[in-house]
Amino acid sequence: MKAISAKEVQQALEQGQALNLIDVREVDEVESGHIPGIIHIPLGLLEFRMHELNKNEPYVMVCRSGGRSGSATQFLESQGFDVSNMVGGMLAWEGEVK
């Protein structure tokens, strides 16, 4: 499973790179603070909404601490997607939050 640190994600965004960030936390967690520009797909709905994703684009999975996003990363990898897990999740995030 590919991994990326919260710091690497933050630096890429600050340099103007367009990243496809998928936040797999629950609605209330996302509403209490999330990285601007995320795609919100709760983990429990991922298999039903993966048709919305493009297998030709890379994705970075985000959750609170990295556990659920790790599960999401493994699942999407098994379906042929190019995905990385943001290690440490939002607990490690020091960038902008909406």
Secondary structure as UniProt FT lines:
FT   STRAND          2..5
FT   HELIX           6..14
FT   TURN            15..16
FT   STRAND          21..23
FT   HELIX           27..31
FT   TURN            36..37
FT   STRAND          39..40
FT   HELIX           43..45
FT   HELIX           46..49
FT   HELIX           50..52
FT   TURN            55..56
FT   STRAND          58..62
FT   HELIX           67..78
FT   TURN            79..80
FT   STRAND          82..87
FT   HELIX           89..92
//
